[in-house]
Amino acid sequence: MTSSLPFADLFQVPWNEYASNLGIGLVRTLGYTVASFIGATVLGLGLALMRLNHLRVVRVPAALYTEIFKNVPLLAIIFLTYFGLPSVGVKLNVFVAGVLSLVLFYAAYLSEIFRAAIAGIHPGQNEAAHALGLGRGTTFGHVVLPQALRLALPGTNTMFVDLIKSTSLLVTISAAELMTEAQLIASETFRALEVYLVIAAIYFAVCYPVSQCLLWLERSIQAGVPLSLGRRRRLGLARALLESGV
Amino acid sequence: MALETLGSTRNKKTADAQPAVRISGLRKSFDGRLVFGGIDLDVPVGRIVSIIGQSGGGKTTLMRCVNLLERPDGGSIAIGDETIFADGGVTCRDLAKLRQRVGMVFQRFNLFPHLTAVENVVLAQMHAAAIGEREAVERAVRLLTRVGLARRAMAYPERMSGGEQQRVAIARALALGPTVLLFDEPTSALDPESTGEVLRVMRELAKDGMTMILVTHELPFAREVSDWVVFIDGGRIIEQGAAADVLDRPREARTAAYVARYAAPA
């Protein structure tokens, strides 16, 4: 019996039967995201520091890397690592291949963001730190990096949300993440519109709160809210001393 | 250490007292262009020396050599009884220790903008001098109180006036217990009121016997704050002497021309 309302029979997939598949897919998606983001951040920071090095032999390979991976589609990188590498004897499991592809791709973008942020720190900051007897490592860790993080945060946040969505490309190598689960459900139920609408809604329900949280973090840091426990403790100590009139 | 400093301050007129800073035959070039050469300068303990001269005349570079932010090409520098640089090489064992003994204040303050005033004063104490957290915070609060900024201790630099920022910078430099303070044009980014604030702090320090070297363009400020003036031109010391002598009765024609130009309202 067909209804006169066009959307009345839109939702016919027995979603409660697929709930656990979707749950597992979502957890995998978040796993890919977190692992790739950590890897891309570490590699991106390394590349950024290489590109700011005064030695050409250090700068050039990093610049070359960035240009290559910025100008190649992510899908091509995924296919190369998963389908291409086995023919030269490198057989990666799907999780490693997926994470590696995302790391390689996003590190290029993050390195650009980090490089601009670090280069944006006034040279007087380094000079003041050195004049206070702080070594190179301490200066970087306590003076340059915290300021660079503030500058890099907006761009990095955008990339993080972009990365969540890009994990869906891993459907092409059957990575068993959310989009792969969606494809399976769609092929079982033949209800592509319904399935992909629900999946799109799930991606939105993840990405939107994440980006809002990151925005809140950005604003808090910009407003000078101390986030580290050490800073809170020191400021508390100072406040107590000031109030007791030492 | 502090008593010793005060003691030698009283004897600062005696010629054989160990100078706080001794510069001999110092030479520096950038890309083959001589910045200065053959500079000899002794700064006795407790003296406040202004280095004046044309822009690009090497005054700032000379001062930056004293804490080795800049490496000279030749000559020697001693801080107290330690030779830190001799004949083209750094001879001090520990650069961090040297910089604890020689504090520096910059023209643009260079405070750490991501930290509050009190944290600016704490940072190097904990990470360069290995002072414990509680003691570092206590000392920071004490120093900020001393420069009249106790109520601004929790503020970020961007919320402070130039004069306040420069006073935080002075507290930051003092936190490591230096015997010598270097000031690189400390008031040229400040309005007259802020200049007055910085001047008051420097006078306080002078009373305690702190040795200070400053580079400045502002001759009234040099006259107010210093007791010795060194005029540098063309990479050489042209004239030096008591502030009043050099600024009011210069012996050299080049000094006279410079003083006449900079003393006149711009």
HADDOCK unambig.tbl for C-alpha pairs under 7 A between the chains (distance, minus, plus):
assign (segid A and resid 124 and name CA) (segid B and resid 110 and name CA) 5.74 0.50 0.50
assign (segid A and resid 125 and name CA) (segid B and resid 110 and name CA) 5.84 0.50 0.50
assign (segid A and resid 125 and name CA) (segid B and resid 112 and name CA) 6.79 0.50 0.50
assign (segid A and resid 128 and name CA) (segid B and resid 110 and name CA) 6.12 0.50 0.50
assign (segid A and resid 131 and name CA) (segid B and resid 69 and name CA) 6.98 0.50 0.50
assign (segid A and resid 131 and name CA) (segid B and resid 99 and name CA) 5.81 0.50 0.50
assign (segid A and resid 131 and name CA) (segid B and resid 103 and name CA) 6.90 0.50 0.50
assign (segid A and resid 131 and name CA) (segid B and resid 104 and name CA) 6.32 0.50 0.50
assign (segid A and resid 132 and name CA) (segid B and resid 99 and name CA) 5.76 0.50 0.50
assign (segid A and resid 132 and name CA) (segid B and resid 100 and name CA) 6.42 0.50 0.50
assign (segid A and resid 132 and name CA) (segid B and resid 103 and name CA) 6.84 0.50 0.50
assign (segid A and resid 132 and name CA) (segid B and resid 124 and name CA) 6.13 0.50 0.50
assign (segid A and resid 132 and name CA) (segid B and resid 173 and name CA) 6.98 0.50 0.50
assign (segid A and resid 133 and name CA) (segid B and resid 95 and name CA) 6.84 0.50 0.50
assign (segid A and resid 133 and name CA) (segid B and resid 96 and name CA) 3.99 0.50 0.50
assign (segid A and resid 133 and name CA) (segid B and resid 97 and name CA) 6.81 0.50 0.50
assign (segid A and resid 133 and name CA) (segid B and resid 99 and name CA) 4.93 0.50 0.50
assign (segid A and resid 133 and name CA) (segid B and resid 100 and name CA) 6.14 0.50 0.50
assign (segid A and resid 133 and name CA) (segid B and resid 128 and name CA) 5.63 0.50 0.50
assign (segid A and resid 134 and name CA) (segid B and resid 96 and name CA) 6.51 0.50 0.50
assign (segid A and resid 134 and name CA) (segid B and resid 124 and name CA) 6.53 0.50 0.50
assign (segid A and resid 134 and name CA) (segid B and resid 127 and name CA) 6.76 0.50 0.50
assign (segid A and resid 134 and name CA) (segid B and resid 128 and name CA) 5.17 0.50 0.50
assign (segid A and resid 143 and name CA) (segid B and resid 112 and name CA) 6.90 0.50 0.50
assign (segid A and resid 147 and name CA) (segid B and resid 114 and name CA) 6.25 0.50 0.50
assign (segid A and resid 234 and name CA) (segid B and resid 137 and name CA) 6.82 0.50 0.50
assign (segid A and resid 238 and name CA) (segid B and resid 137 and name CA) 6.10 0.50 0.50
assign (segid A and resid 238 and name CA) (segid B and resid 141 and name CA) 6.70 0.50 0.50
